[in-house]
Amino acid sequence: MTYVPQRMDLQLKRKRGIAPSPFLPCPFCGGTDIEIVVFDHRDREGLPAARQCSGCGCQGPWDYIPNEGCTTLIDKLWNDRVAL
Ligand SMILES: [Zn+2]
């Protein structure tokens, strides 16, 4: 029986559905396709990563994040940088 996995899958889909693209447009090319880049391997502090515009390749400030699915910190760094 696979009732439990099905329920988890539904929850994941619902979570993605209520998460709109939180990014301000790229200050250089106006792109809104903002991807994640991971610079190196995980170390004691986490995963060094930043947000990057896939249109022109400019990057926001980097910081350590807990994992690739938890990007709240670098999302905020991108938006703060763009808003300057
Ligand atoms: Zn750009």
PDB file of the backbone (N, CA, C, O) and the ligand in Angstrom, with CONECT records:
HET     ZN  A 101       1
ATOM      1  N   MET A   1       0.840  -1.208   0.000  1.00  0.00           N
ATOM      2  CA  MET A   1       0.000   0.000   0.000  1.00  0.00           C
ATOM      3  C   MET A   1       0.876   1.260   0.000  1.00  0.00           C
ATOM      4  O   MET A   1       1.933   1.278   0.632  1.00  0.00           O
ATOM      5  N   THR A   2       0.456   2.274  -0.682  1.00  0.00           N
ATOM      6  CA  THR A   2       1.289   3.478  -0.827  1.00  0.00           C
ATOM      7  C   THR A   2       0.537   4.746  -0.409  1.00  0.00           C
ATOM      8  O   THR A   2       0.769   5.824  -0.956  1.00  0.00           O
ATOM      9  N   TYR A   3      -0.363   4.603   0.567  1.00  0.00           N
ATOM     10  CA  TYR A   3      -1.142   5.794   0.949  1.00  0.00           C
ATOM     11  C   TYR A   3      -0.272   6.906   1.506  1.00  0.00           C
ATOM     12  O   TYR A   3      -0.472   8.077   1.185  1.00  0.00           O
ATOM     13  N   VAL A   4       0.689   6.543   2.336  1.00  0.00           N
ATOM     14  CA  VAL A   4       1.493   7.585   2.978  1.00  0.00           C
ATOM     15  C   VAL A   4       2.340   8.373   1.969  1.00  0.00           C
ATOM     16  O   VAL A   4       2.327   9.603   1.998  1.00  0.00           O
ATOM     17  N   PRO A   5       3.081   7.687   1.070  1.00  0.00           N
ATOM     18  CA  PRO A   5       3.835   8.438   0.067  1.00  0.00           C
ATOM     19  C   PRO A   5       2.961   9.335  -0.794  1.00  0.00           C
ATOM     20  O   PRO A   5       3.362  10.446  -1.140  1.00  0.00           O
ATOM     21  N   GLN A   6       1.762   8.859  -1.147  1.00  0.00           N
ATOM     22  CA  GLN A   6       0.882   9.698  -1.961  1.00  0.00           C
ATOM     23  C   GLN A   6       0.506  10.977  -1.222  1.00  0.00           C
ATOM     24  O   GLN A   6       0.470  12.063  -1.801  1.00  0.00           O
ATOM     25  N   ARG A   7       0.229  10.823   0.059  1.00  0.00           N
ATOM     26  CA  ARG A   7      -0.156  12.012   0.820  1.00  0.00           C
ATOM     27  C   ARG A   7       1.015  13.001   0.913  1.00  0.00           C
ATOM     28  O   ARG A   7       0.828  14.213   0.805  1.00  0.00           O
ATOM     29  N   MET A   8       2.222  12.463   1.115  1.00  0.00           N
ATOM     30  CA  MET A   8       3.385  13.351   1.176  1.00  0.00           C
ATOM     31  C   MET A   8       3.582  14.082  -0.143  1.00  0.00           C
ATOM     32  O   MET A   8       3.930  15.263  -0.159  1.00  0.00           O
ATOM     33  N   ASP A   9       3.359  13.376  -1.258  1.00  0.00           N
ATOM     34  CA  ASP A   9       3.520  13.987  -2.568  1.00  0.00           C
ATOM     35  C   ASP A   9       2.547  15.147  -2.748  1.00  0.00           C
ATOM     36  O   ASP A   9       2.909  16.194  -3.285  1.00  0.00           O
ATOM     37  N   LEU A  10       1.319  14.955  -2.300  1.00  0.00           N
ATOM     38  CA  LEU A  10       0.331  16.024  -2.404  1.00  0.00           C
ATOM     39  C   LEU A  10       0.759  17.242  -1.601  1.00  0.00           C
ATOM     40  O   LEU A  10       0.599  18.380  -2.042  1.00  0.00           O
ATOM     41  N   GLN A  11       1.303  16.990  -0.420  1.00  0.00           N
ATOM     42  CA  GLN A  11       1.733  18.118   0.412  1.00  0.00           C
ATOM     43  C   GLN A  11       2.859  18.889  -0.254  1.00  0.00           C
ATOM     44  O   GLN A  11       2.893  20.118  -0.203  1.00  0.00           O
ATOM     45  N   LEU A  12       3.789  18.158  -0.886  1.00  0.00           N
ATOM     46  CA  LEU A  12       4.888  18.832  -1.572  1.00  0.00           C
ATOM     47  C   LEU A  12       4.363  19.712  -2.698  1.00  0.00           C
ATOM     48  O   LEU A  12       4.799  20.851  -2.867  1.00  0.00           O
ATOM     49  N   LYS A  13       3.412  19.164  -3.475  1.00  0.00           N
ATOM     50  CA  LYS A  13       2.868  19.941  -4.581  1.00  0.00           C
ATOM     51  C   LYS A  13       2.169  21.195  -4.074  1.00  0.00           C
ATOM     52  O   LYS A  13       2.297  22.271  -4.657  1.00  0.00           O
ATOM     53  N   ARG A  14       1.435  21.042  -2.990  1.00  0.00           N
ATOM     54  CA  ARG A  14       0.722  22.199  -2.470  1.00  0.00           C
ATOM     55  C   ARG A  14       1.719  23.264  -2.002  1.00  0.00           C
ATOM     56  O   ARG A  14       1.500  24.458  -2.210  1.00  0.00           O
ATOM     57  N   LYS A  15       2.802  22.832  -1.377  1.00  0.00           N
ATOM     58  CA  LYS A  15       3.807  23.798  -0.934  1.00  0.00           C
ATOM     59  C   LYS A  15       4.383  24.578  -2.115  1.00  0.00           C
ATOM     60  O   LYS A  15       4.521  25.799  -2.047  1.00  0.00           O
ATOM     61  N   ARG A  16       4.719  23.871  -3.201  1.00  0.00           N
ATOM     62  CA  ARG A  16       5.271  24.562  -4.362  1.00  0.00           C
ATOM     63  C   ARG A  16       4.243  25.536  -4.931  1.00  0.00           C
ATOM     64  O   ARG A  16       4.594  26.617  -5.403  1.00  0.00           O
ATOM     65  N   GLY A  17       2.983  25.145  -4.883  1.00  0.00           N
ATOM     66  CA  GLY A  17       1.945  25.973  -5.476  1.00  0.00           C
ATOM     67  C   GLY A  17       1.770  27.301  -4.774  1.00  0.00           C
ATOM     68  O   GLY A  17       1.429  28.295  -5.415  1.00  0.00           O
ATOM     69  N   ILE A  18       1.994  27.343  -3.480  1.00  0.00           N
ATOM     70  CA  ILE A  18       1.783  28.597  -2.759  1.00  0.00           C
ATOM     71  C   ILE A  18       3.061  29.403  -2.639  1.00  0.00           C
ATOM     72  O   ILE A  18       3.093  30.391  -1.905  1.00  0.00           O
ATOM     73  N   ALA A  19       4.123  29.010  -3.343  1.00  0.00           N
ATOM     74  CA  ALA A  19       5.372  29.756  -3.284  1.00  0.00           C
ATOM     75  C   ALA A  19       5.610  30.470  -4.613  1.00  0.00           C
ATOM     76  O   ALA A  19       6.198  29.882  -5.521  1.00  0.00           O
ATOM     77  N   PRO A  20       5.172  31.714  -4.752  1.00  0.00           N
ATOM     78  CA  PRO A  20       5.407  32.447  -5.994  1.00  0.00           C
ATOM     79  C   PRO A  20       6.868  32.834  -6.122  1.00  0.00           C
ATOM     80  O   PRO A  20       7.601  32.827  -5.134  1.00  0.00           O
ATOM     81  N   SER A  21       7.295  33.171  -7.324  1.00  0.00           N
ATOM     82  CA  SER A  21       8.683  33.592  -7.511  1.00  0.00           C
ATOM     83  C   SER A  21       8.946  34.833  -6.668  1.00  0.00           C
ATOM     84  O   SER A  21       8.332  35.875  -6.895  1.00  0.00           O
ATOM     85  N   PRO A  22       9.842  34.736  -5.706  1.00  0.00           N
ATOM     86  CA  PRO A  22      10.024  35.836  -4.755  1.00  0.00           C
ATOM     87  C   PRO A  22      11.081  36.842  -5.185  1.00  0.00           C
ATOM     88  O   PRO A  22      11.463  37.702  -4.391  1.00  0.00           O
ATOM     89  N   PHE A  23      11.564  36.757  -6.422  1.00  0.00           N
ATOM     90  CA  PHE A  23      12.748  37.537  -6.777  1.00  0.00           C
ATOM     91  C   PHE A  23      12.422  38.829  -7.500  1.00  0.00           C
ATOM     92  O   PHE A  23      11.535  38.883  -8.352  1.00  0.00           O
ATOM     93  N   LEU A  24      13.155  39.860  -7.144  1.00  0.00           N
ATOM     94  CA  LEU A  24      13.120  41.092  -7.927  1.00  0.00           C
ATOM     95  C   LEU A  24      13.861  40.845  -9.234  1.00  0.00           C
ATOM     96  O   LEU A  24      14.760  40.005  -9.281  1.00  0.00           O
ATOM     97  N   PRO A  25      13.500  41.564 -10.299  1.00  0.00           N
ATOM     98  CA  PRO A  25      14.173  41.367 -11.584  1.00  0.00           C
ATOM     99  C   PRO A  25      15.648  41.736 -11.507  1.00  0.00           C
ATOM    100  O   PRO A  25      16.053  42.579 -10.707  1.00  0.00           O
ATOM    101  N   CYS A  26      16.443  41.085 -12.355  1.00  0.00           N
ATOM    102  CA  CYS A  26      17.873  41.368 -12.431  1.00  0.00           C
ATOM    103  C   CYS A  26      18.108  42.843 -12.737  1.00  0.00           C
ATOM    104  O   CYS A  26      17.472  43.386 -13.640  1.00  0.00           O
ATOM    105  N   PRO A  27      19.014  43.510 -12.002  1.00  0.00           N
ATOM    106  CA  PRO A  27      19.261  44.941 -12.222  1.00  0.00           C
ATOM    107  C   PRO A  27      20.008  45.226 -13.519  1.00  0.00           C
ATOM    108  O   PRO A  27      20.060  46.376 -13.955  1.00  0.00           O
ATOM    109  N   PHE A  28      20.586  44.208 -14.143  1.00  0.00           N
ATOM    110  CA  PHE A  28      21.377  44.427 -15.356  1.00  0.00           C
ATOM    111  C   PHE A  28      20.595  44.105 -16.619  1.00  0.00           C
ATOM    112  O   PHE A  28      20.621  44.880 -17.575  1.00  0.00           O
ATOM    113  N   CYS A  29      19.906  42.983 -16.636  1.00  0.00           N
ATOM    114  CA  CYS A  29      19.204  42.588 -17.861  1.00  0.00           C
ATOM    115  C   CYS A  29      17.701  42.513 -17.671  1.00  0.00           C
ATOM    116  O   CYS A  29      16.967  42.273 -18.630  1.00  0.00           O
ATOM    117  N   GLY A  30      17.232  42.716 -16.443  1.00  0.00           N
ATOM    118  CA  GLY A  30      15.797  42.678 -16.209  1.00  0.00           C
ATOM    119  C   GLY A  30      15.211  41.284 -16.137  1.00  0.00           C
ATOM    120  O   GLY A  30      13.996  41.114 -16.043  1.00  0.00           O
ATOM    121  N   GLY A  31      16.086  40.283 -16.182  1.00  0.00           N
ATOM    122  CA  GLY A  31      15.603  38.905 -16.165  1.00  0.00           C
ATOM    123  C   GLY A  31      14.975  38.538 -14.835  1.00  0.00           C
ATOM    124  O   GLY A  31      15.351  39.067 -13.789  1.00  0.00           O
ATOM    125  N   THR A  32      14.026  37.636 -14.884  1.00  0.00           N
ATOM    126  CA  THR A  32      13.378  37.175 -13.650  1.00  0.00           C
ATOM    127  C   THR A  32      13.635  35.688 -13.430  1.00  0.00           C
ATOM    128  O   THR A  32      13.071  35.090 -12.514  1.00  0.00           O
ATOM    129  N   ASP A  33      14.479  35.091 -14.261  1.00  0.00           N
ATOM    130  CA  ASP A  33      14.812  33.676 -14.092  1.00  0.00           C
ATOM    131  C   ASP A  33      16.065  33.593 -13.227  1.00  0.00           C
ATOM    132  O   ASP A  33      17.188  33.609 -13.730  1.00  0.00           O
ATOM    133  N   ILE A  34      15.852  33.505 -11.936  1.00  0.00           N
ATOM    134  CA  ILE A  34      16.948  33.575 -10.985  1.00  0.00           C
ATOM    135  C   ILE A  34      17.230  32.173 -10.462  1.00  0.00           C
ATOM    136  O   ILE A  34      16.373  31.548  -9.837  1.00  0.00           O
ATOM    137  N   GLU A  35      18.435  31.686 -10.724  1.00  0.00           N
ATOM    138  CA  GLU A  35      18.760  30.313 -10.350  1.00  0.00           C
ATOM    139  C   GLU A  35      19.723  30.286  -9.163  1.00  0.00           C
ATOM    140  O   GLU A  35      20.271  31.311  -8.756  1.00  0.00           O
ATOM    141  N   ILE A  36      19.909  29.094  -8.627  1.00  0.00           N
ATOM    142  CA  ILE A  36      20.816  28.950  -7.493  1.00  0.00           C
ATOM    143  C   ILE A  36      22.156  28.420  -7.999  1.00  0.00           C
ATOM    144  O   ILE A  36      22.199  27.529  -8.847  1.00  0.00           O
ATOM    145  N   VAL A  37      23.237  28.971  -7.477  1.00  0.00           N
ATOM    146  CA  VAL A  37      24.558  28.417  -7.763  1.00  0.00           C
ATOM    147  C   VAL A  37      25.206  28.025  -6.444  1.00  0.00           C
ATOM    148  O   VAL A  37      25.168  28.771  -5.466  1.00  0.00           O
ATOM    149  N   VAL A  38      25.796  26.845  -6.440  1.00  0.00           N
ATOM    150  CA  VAL A  38      26.504  26.357  -5.257  1.00  0.00           C
ATOM    151  C   VAL A  38      27.980  26.391  -5.578  1.00  0.00           C
ATOM    152  O   VAL A  38      28.406  25.794  -6.566  1.00  0.00           O
ATOM    153  N   PHE A  39      28.772  27.075  -4.769  1.00  0.00           N
ATOM    154  CA  PHE A  39      30.158  27.357  -5.118  1.00  0.00           C
ATOM    155  C   PHE A  39      31.109  26.221  -4.797  1.00  0.00           C
ATOM    156  O   PHE A  39      32.100  26.019  -5.498  1.00  0.00           O
ATOM    157  N   ASP A  40      30.819  25.489  -3.757  1.00  0.00           N
ATOM    158  CA  ASP A  40      31.804  24.517  -3.315  1.00  0.00           C
ATOM    159  C   ASP A  40      31.076  23.413  -2.555  1.00  0.00           C
ATOM    160  O   ASP A  40      29.847  23.390  -2.483  1.00  0.00           O
ATOM    161  N   HIS A  41      31.838  22.530  -2.009  1.00  0.00           N
ATOM    162  CA  HIS A  41      31.218  21.458  -1.252  1.00  0.00           C
ATOM    163  C   HIS A  41      30.787  21.954   0.124  1.00  0.00           C
ATOM    164  O   HIS A  41      31.309  22.928   0.665  1.00  0.00           O
ATOM    165  N   ARG A  42      29.825  21.245   0.651  1.00  0.00           N
ATOM    166  CA  ARG A  42      29.345  21.556   1.994  1.00  0.00           C
ATOM    167  C   ARG A  42      30.501  21.525   2.989  1.00  0.00           C
ATOM    168  O   ARG A  42      31.348  20.633   2.929  1.00  0.00           O
ATOM    169  N   ASP A  43      30.539  22.471   3.879  1.00  0.00           N
ATOM    170  CA  ASP A  43      31.492  22.380   4.977  1.00  0.00           C
ATOM    171  C   ASP A  43      30.740  22.549   6.294  1.00  0.00           C
ATOM    172  O   ASP A  43      29.514  22.451   6.338  1.00  0.00           O
ATOM    173  N   ARG A  44      31.484  22.803   7.354  1.00  0.00           N
ATOM    174  CA  ARG A  44      30.856  22.796   8.674  1.00  0.00           C
ATOM    175  C   ARG A  44      29.730  23.811   8.788  1.00  0.00           C
ATOM    176  O   ARG A  44      28.783  23.602   9.546  1.00  0.00           O
ATOM    177  N   GLU A  45      29.821  24.907   8.045  1.00  0.00           N
ATOM    178  CA  GLU A  45      28.831  25.964   8.201  1.00  0.00           C
ATOM    179  C   GLU A  45      27.627  25.785   7.293  1.00  0.00           C
ATOM    180  O   GLU A  45      26.606  26.446   7.486  1.00  0.00           O
ATOM    181  N   GLY A  46      27.728  24.903   6.306  1.00  0.00           N
ATOM    182  CA  GLY A  46      26.612  24.694   5.400  1.00  0.00           C
ATOM    183  C   GLY A  46      27.077  24.634   3.967  1.00  0.00           C
ATOM    184  O   GLY A  46      28.195  24.208   3.678  1.00  0.00           O
ATOM    185  N   LEU A  47      26.209  25.066   3.070  1.00  0.00           N
ATOM    186  CA  LEU A  47      26.470  24.986   1.644  1.00  0.00           C
ATOM    187  C   LEU A  47      26.662  26.417   1.110  1.00  0.00           C
ATOM    188  O   LEU A  47      25.719  27.208   1.149  1.00  0.00           O
ATOM    189  N   PRO A  48      27.865  26.769   0.611  1.00  0.00           N
ATOM    190  CA  PRO A  48      28.067  28.125   0.104  1.00  0.00           C
ATOM    191  C   PRO A  48      27.333  28.308  -1.227  1.00  0.00           C
ATOM    192  O   PRO A  48      27.622  27.613  -2.201  1.00  0.00           O
ATOM    193  N   ALA A  49      26.397  29.235  -1.262  1.00  0.00           N
ATOM    194  CA  ALA A  49      25.549  29.371  -2.443  1.00  0.00           C
ATOM    195  C   ALA A  49      25.100  30.810  -2.613  1.00  0.00           C
ATOM    196  O   ALA A  49      25.175  31.616  -1.686  1.00  0.00           O
ATOM    197  N   ALA A  50      24.636  31.116  -3.809  1.00  0.00           N
ATOM    198  CA  ALA A  50      24.098  32.441  -4.092  1.00  0.00           C
ATOM    199  C   ALA A  50      23.027  32.307  -5.159  1.00  0.00           C
ATOM    200  O   ALA A  50      22.876  31.255  -5.782  1.00  0.00           O
ATOM    201  N   ARG A  51      22.293  33.377  -5.359  1.00  0.00           N
ATOM    202  CA  ARG A  51      21.352  33.452  -6.464  1.00  0.00           C
ATOM    203  C   ARG A  51      22.058  34.072  -7.664  1.00  0.00           C
ATOM    204  O   ARG A  51      22.864  34.992  -7.517  1.00  0.00           O
ATOM    205  N   GLN A  52      21.745  33.557  -8.856  1.00  0.00           N
ATOM    206  CA  GLN A  52      22.379  34.056 -10.074  1.00  0.00           C
ATOM    207  C   GLN A  52      21.333  34.240 -11.149  1.00  0.00           C
ATOM    208  O   GLN A  52      20.436  33.412 -11.307  1.00  0.00           O
ATOM    209  N   CYS A  53      21.453  35.337 -11.892  1.00  0.00           N
ATOM    210  CA  CYS A  53      20.567  35.575 -13.027  1.00  0.00           C
ATOM    211  C   CYS A  53      20.976  34.655 -14.162  1.00  0.00           C
ATOM    212  O   CYS A  53      22.138  34.650 -14.570  1.00  0.00           O
ATOM    213  N   SER A  54      20.027  33.871 -14.680  1.00  0.00           N
ATOM    214  CA  SER A  54      20.389  32.969 -15.769  1.00  0.00           C
ATOM    215  C   SER A  54      20.467  33.706 -17.096  1.00  0.00           C
ATOM    216  O   SER A  54      20.935  33.149 -18.089  1.00  0.00           O
ATOM    217  N   GLY A  55      20.008  34.968 -17.123  1.00  0.00           N
ATOM    218  CA  GLY A  55      20.081  35.735 -18.358  1.00  0.00           C
ATOM    219  C   GLY A  55      21.470  36.295 -18.612  1.00  0.00           C
ATOM    220  O   GLY A  55      22.002  36.150 -19.713  1.00  0.00           O
ATOM    221  N   CYS A  56      22.068  36.936 -17.603  1.00  0.00           N
ATOM    222  CA  CYS A  56      23.366  37.580 -17.814  1.00  0.00           C
ATOM    223  C   CYS A  56      24.436  37.023 -16.884  1.00  0.00           C
ATOM    224  O   CYS A  56      25.609  37.358 -17.044  1.00  0.00           O
ATOM    225  N   GLY A  57      24.077  36.197 -15.932  1.00  0.00           N
ATOM    226  CA  GLY A  57      25.067  35.542 -15.085  1.00  0.00           C
ATOM    227  C   GLY A  57      25.502  36.346 -13.879  1.00  0.00           C
ATOM    228  O   GLY A  57      26.387  35.904 -13.146  1.00  0.00           O
ATOM    229  N   CYS A  58      24.915  37.509 -13.644  1.00  0.00           N
ATOM    230  CA  CYS A  58      25.323  38.266 -12.464  1.00  0.00           C
ATOM    231  C   CYS A  58      24.831  37.552 -11.211  1.00  0.00           C
ATOM    232  O   CYS A  58      23.791  36.894 -11.218  1.00  0.00           O
ATOM    233  N   GLN A  59      25.599  37.695 -10.139  1.00  0.00           N
ATOM    234  CA  GLN A  59      25.285  36.974  -8.917  1.00  0.00           C
ATOM    235  C   GLN A  59      24.995  37.933  -7.776  1.00  0.00           C
ATOM    236  O   GLN A  59      25.549  39.029  -7.699  1.00  0.00           O
ATOM    237  N   GLY A  60      24.129  37.499  -6.911  1.00  0.00           N
ATOM    238  CA  GLY A  60      23.913  38.204  -5.661  1.00  0.00           C
ATOM    239  C   GLY A  60      24.972  37.797  -4.661  1.00  0.00           C
ATOM    240  O   GLY A  60      25.797  36.929  -4.945  1.00  0.00           O
ATOM    241  N   PRO A  61      24.956  38.422  -3.483  1.00  0.00           N
ATOM    242  CA  PRO A  61      25.906  38.038  -2.431  1.00  0.00           C
ATOM    243  C   PRO A  61      25.712  36.570  -2.046  1.00  0.00           C
ATOM    244  O   PRO A  61      24.595  36.053  -2.085  1.00  0.00           O
ATOM    245  N   TRP A  62      26.786  35.917  -1.682  1.00  0.00           N
ATOM    246  CA  TRP A  62      26.667  34.513  -1.288  1.00  0.00           C
ATOM    247  C   TRP A  62      26.668  34.395   0.225  1.00  0.00           C
ATOM    248  O   TRP A  62      27.131  35.280   0.944  1.00  0.00           O
ATOM    249  N   ASP A  63      26.140  33.285   0.676  1.00  0.00           N
ATOM    250  CA  ASP A  63      26.218  32.960   2.102  1.00  0.00           C
ATOM    251  C   ASP A  63      25.988  31.465   2.244  1.00  0.00           C
ATOM    252  O   ASP A  63      25.644  30.782   1.279  1.00  0.00           O
ATOM    253  N   TYR A  64      26.175  30.978   3.425  1.00  0.00           N
ATOM    254  CA  TYR A  64      25.915  29.566   3.681  1.00  0.00           C
ATOM    255  C   TYR A  64      24.430  29.323   3.849  1.00  0.00           C
ATOM    256  O   TYR A  64      23.742  30.073   4.542  1.00  0.00           O
ATOM    257  N   ILE A  65      23.934  28.264   3.209  1.00  0.00           N
ATOM    258  CA  ILE A  65      22.559  27.843   3.412  1.00  0.00           C
ATOM    259  C   ILE A  65      22.578  26.413   3.935  1.00  0.00           C
ATOM    260  O   ILE A  65      23.545  25.684   3.711  1.00  0.00           O
ATOM    261  N   PRO A  66      21.514  26.005   4.633  1.00  0.00           N
ATOM    262  CA  PRO A  66      21.489  24.646   5.201  1.00  0.00           C
ATOM    263  C   PRO A  66      21.488  23.572   4.117  1.00  0.00           C
ATOM    264  O   PRO A  66      22.150  22.546   4.272  1.00  0.00           O
ATOM    265  N   ASN A  67      20.755  23.790   3.017  1.00  0.00           N
ATOM    266  CA  ASN A  67      20.719  22.847   1.902  1.00  0.00           C
ATOM    267  C   ASN A  67      20.081  23.554   0.710  1.00  0.00           C
ATOM    268  O   ASN A  67      19.596  24.678   0.834  1.00  0.00           O
ATOM    269  N   GLU A  68      20.083  22.882  -0.453  1.00  0.00           N
ATOM    270  CA  GLU A  68      19.614  23.544  -1.667  1.00  0.00           C
ATOM    271  C   GLU A  68      18.118  23.829  -1.671  1.00  0.00           C
ATOM    272  O   GLU A  68      17.626  24.615  -2.480  1.00  0.00           O
ATOM    273  N   GLY A  69      17.407  23.184  -0.760  1.00  0.00           N
ATOM    274  CA  GLY A  69      15.979  23.425  -0.684  1.00  0.00           C
ATOM    275  C   GLY A  69      15.608  24.516   0.299  1.00  0.00           C
ATOM    276  O   GLY A  69      14.433  24.846   0.457  1.00  0.00           O
ATOM    277  N   CYS A  70      16.595  25.070   0.950  1.00  0.00           N
ATOM    278  CA  CYS A  70      16.339  26.087   1.977  1.00  0.00           C
ATOM    279  C   CYS A  70      17.145  27.330   1.644  1.00  0.00           C
ATOM    280  O   CYS A  70      18.223  27.552   2.197  1.00  0.00           O
ATOM    281  N   THR A  71      16.613  28.141   0.733  1.00  0.00           N
ATOM    282  CA  THR A  71      17.393  29.249   0.169  1.00  0.00           C
ATOM    283  C   THR A  71      16.909  30.614   0.637  1.00  0.00           C
ATOM    284  O   THR A  71      17.224  31.638   0.031  1.00  0.00           O
ATOM    285  N   THR A  72      16.140  30.618   1.720  1.00  0.00           N
ATOM    286  CA  THR A  72      15.553  31.881   2.177  1.00  0.00           C
ATOM    287  C   THR A  72      16.602  32.973   2.351  1.00  0.00           C
ATOM    288  O   THR A  72      16.377  34.128   1.991  1.00  0.00           O
ATOM    289  N   LEU A  73      17.745  32.594   2.905  1.00  0.00           N
ATOM    290  CA  LEU A  73      18.773  33.585   3.198  1.00  0.00           C
ATOM    291  C   LEU A  73      19.327  34.216   1.922  1.00  0.00           C
ATOM    292  O   LEU A  73      19.395  35.441   1.825  1.00  0.00           O
ATOM    293  N   ILE A  74      19.722  33.407   0.949  1.00  0.00           N
ATOM    294  CA  ILE A  74      20.297  33.994  -0.270  1.00  0.00           C
ATOM    295  C   ILE A  74      19.225  34.622  -1.151  1.00  0.00           C
ATOM    296  O   ILE A  74      19.527  35.513  -1.946  1.00  0.00           O
ATOM    297  N   ASP A  75      17.984  34.174  -1.024  1.00  0.00           N
ATOM    298  CA  ASP A  75      16.896  34.856  -1.728  1.00  0.00           C
ATOM    299  C   ASP A  75      16.794  36.289  -1.235  1.00  0.00           C
ATOM    300  O   ASP A  75      16.636  37.223  -2.021  1.00  0.00           O
ATOM    301  N   LYS A  76      16.886  36.447   0.077  1.00  0.00           N
ATOM    302  CA  LYS A  76      16.801  37.779   0.664  1.00  0.00           C
ATOM    303  C   LYS A  76      18.014  38.621   0.263  1.00  0.00           C
ATOM    304  O   LYS A  76      17.889  39.815  -0.012  1.00  0.00           O
ATOM    305  N   LEU A  77      19.193  37.984   0.234  1.00  0.00           N
ATOM    306  CA  LEU A  77      20.391  38.717  -0.158  1.00  0.00           C
ATOM    307  C   LEU A  77      20.269  39.243  -1.593  1.00  0.00           C
ATOM    308  O   LEU A  77      20.653  40.377  -1.878  1.00  0.00           O
ATOM    309  N   TRP A  78      19.745  38.430  -2.473  1.00  0.00           N
ATOM    310  CA  TRP A  78      19.532  38.864  -3.857  1.00  0.00           C
ATOM    311  C   TRP A  78      18.608  40.078  -3.893  1.00  0.00           C
ATOM    312  O   TRP A  78      18.931  41.091  -4.514  1.00  0.00           O
ATOM    313  N   ASN A  79      17.476  39.977  -3.236  1.00  0.00           N
ATOM    314  CA  ASN A  79      16.505  41.066  -3.279  1.00  0.00           C
ATOM    315  C   ASN A  79      17.033  42.332  -2.620  1.00  0.00           C
ATOM    316  O   ASN A  79      16.774  43.438  -3.094  1.00  0.00           O
ATOM    317  N   ASP A  80      17.778  42.168  -1.521  1.00  0.00           N
ATOM    318  CA  ASP A  80      18.342  43.348  -0.865  1.00  0.00           C
ATOM    319  C   ASP A  80      19.345  44.027  -1.779  1.00  0.00           C
ATOM    320  O   ASP A  80      19.388  45.255  -1.855  1.00  0.00           O
ATOM    321  N   ARG A  81      20.156  43.230  -2.478  1.00  0.00           N
ATOM    322  CA  ARG A  81      21.160  43.776  -3.381  1.00  0.00           C
ATOM    323  C   ARG A  81      20.502  44.506  -4.549  1.00  0.00           C
ATOM    324  O   ARG A  81      20.907  45.607  -4.920  1.00  0.00           O
ATOM    325  N   VAL A  82      19.489  43.876  -5.113  1.00  0.00           N
ATOM    326  CA  VAL A  82      18.813  44.462  -6.266  1.00  0.00           C
ATOM    327  C   VAL A  82      18.104  45.765  -5.877  1.00  0.00           C
ATOM    328  O   VAL A  82      18.022  46.699  -6.675  1.00  0.00           O
ATOM    329  N   ALA A  83      17.603  45.814  -4.659  1.00  0.00           N
ATOM    330  CA  ALA A  83      16.822  46.964  -4.220  1.00  0.00           C
ATOM    331  C   ALA A  83      17.690  48.178  -3.934  1.00  0.00           C
ATOM    332  O   ALA A  83      17.156  49.272  -3.748  1.00  0.00           O
ATOM    333  N   LEU A  84      19.003  48.028  -3.892  1.00  0.00           N
ATOM    334  CA  LEU A  84      19.884  49.170  -3.595  1.00  0.00           C
ATOM    335  C   LEU A  84      19.826  50.227  -4.680  1.00  0.00           C
ATOM    336  O   LEU A  84      20.506  51.248  -4.583  1.00  0.00           O
TER     337      LEU A  84
HETATM  338 ZN    ZN A 101      20.643  39.494 -15.587  1.00  0.00          ZN2+
END
